[in-house]
Amino acid sequence: MTNLQKWKLLRSKMVLNHAWCQVRQDEIQLPNGRIIDDYFVNIRPEIAVILPITSSREIVFVRQYRYAVDEFLLELPAGRFNPAQETAEAAAVREMQEETGYIAQQVTKIATLYDNPPKDTNKIHLFLAENVIKSGEQKLDITEEIEVLLIPVESVRDKILQGEICVAGSVAAICLGLNFL
């Protein structure tokens, strides 16, 4: 049995409330009685990530520029969604189709993980899509310019170890999802 206790919320106020970014400032009391008056929490949307694998055992990746880190990154199709409007699985399939033009023949839930639980509220929902096929063109958002790459399953672990694939949600989906094959 554990003696761990939850923190007590004393006050909360929204300090940034924008459609793309919400930040809450909480005043909390720790179990030891100490009060922290500036604990900031990022209110973030849920994220769906999908590991698409073709019948020839190639993983469908997207490569795109990520402004916050000023890098072109190789990652799996993914995107934010509102659980009140669509399921995590539907969001994952939608993002794959929009970003790559591929559709899924079979989708399996891999896991649901917390993204950054000390400061962020959201979860990352991971899915595996097997026997994906190209069915159309990309339908990109205004901020997206995406290159689609097919990489053999056998070479993906090395690309992670070499730092070529370094987005946490993608790495988690790959490492967990390959166990389903």
N, C-alpha and C positions, 0 to 999 in steps of 0.2 A: 504494500500500500504506500502511496506517495503523499507527501505533505505539500506538494506544489499547490499554489493558489493562483487564481486569476487576478489580473489587475482590475482596479475599480475605476470606472469612468466618472469623473466629477463634473466636467464641462466639455462641451464640444462646439466648435464653430467652423463653418466652411470659409476658408480663406481664399480659395480660388475655385470658381464654379463656371467652367467653360465646357462646351460640348466635347472637346478633345482632352481636357485635363481638369481633374477635380482633386483638390487637396483640402484635407480637414486637419484642424489643429485641436488636439485633445489635451485636456488637463487630466492626468491620471494619478491614482495613488497606488504605489507598489505594495505588495504584501508586507514589506518591512516598515510601512508607514510613510516612507518618503513620497513627496509629491513632485511630479514632473509636469510643468505647465506648458511645455512646447513639444509634445510628441506629435509629429506630423505623419499623417496617413494618406497615401495615394489611393483614391477610389478609382479602380481600373476595371475595364470591361473584361468579361470572360474571353478566353482565347481558345480557338480550336486549331489543332495541328494534325496534318494527315501525312502518313508515310505511304505514298503510292508506289506500288511495285507492278511492273508489267509482267506478262506471261513469260518473257525472256529473261526474267530476274534482273531487271534494271530498275533503279529507283529514279523517280521523276523529281528533280530538284528545280528550284528557282534561284536565280542569281540576280540580285538587285542592290542598288545603292541605299545605304541606311545613313541618313543625314546625321543623327545624333552621335554616331561613332565615326562618321566620315570614312566609311569603308564599303566596298562591294562585298556582299556576303552570300555564301552558298547556304541555302536553307530549304526546308520543306515548305510546301504550301501551307499557309496559316492565315488566320485573321480573327479579328474581334467579332463578337456577336452579343446579342441581347437574349438571355434565356427566356424572357417573357414573349419573344417573337419567333424564336426557332430553337430547335434542339442543338446540342453540341455536334451531334453526328451530321445533321443537315447543314450546319455551318461549315464543317470540315469539307464535306462533299462539294458544297457551293464554292468555297474558296479554291479548292483544287481545280474545279471546272473553269472558274473565272481567271485564275492565274496561269493555267497551263493548257486549257482546252481538253484535258483528259477527264474521263468519267470512270466511275467505279463499278465493277461487277459484284464485288463483295466487300463489305466494311465490317471491321471488328474493333470493338473498343479495347484500347490497350490499358489506359490508366487515366486518372485525374490527379493532377499534382498542384500544389500551391506554387505560384510563381516566385514571389519574394515575400514570405509571410511576416517578417518584421515590420515592413512598411507598406506593402501593397495588399489590396483586398481580393484580388482575382485568382482564379484557378486556370490551369492549362489542361485542356481535354485532348488526349492523344488517341489517334485512330490509325488503324492499318487498313489500306485498301489494296486488295490483291486483284491481279489480272486487269489492271486499268488499261483503257484503250483511248487513243486520240479520237475525239469526236467532233472537234470544231476548233474555232479560233479563241484566243484569249479575249476576255472582256475586262479590261483593266480600269481601275479607278484613275482619276486625274493625276494622282501623285505616283502612280506605278509605271515603271518601265522595267519589264521583267524578261530575262533570258531563261528559257527552259533548257535544262540539261538532263540527259539520261546517263546515269553512272551505274556500272555493274555492282550488284550487292556485295560481291567479294572484295571490292576495293574501298568500300565506304569506311570500314573501321580504321584503315590506314589514313584516310583523309581526316578523320577525327583526331587521331593521334598526332598527325602532322600540323594540326591547326587550320586546315582548309575548311573544315566544317566546325564552327565554333558557336553557333546560336544554341542556347541552353535547351529550349523546347525541341528543337530538331535533334539534338544529340540524345536527349531523353527518349524521344519517339523511336529513334533508330536503335538505340541500345536495348530498349524494352521490346520493341516491335519485332526485331529479328528473332526473338525467342518464340514467336508465334508461327514462324515458318517451318 
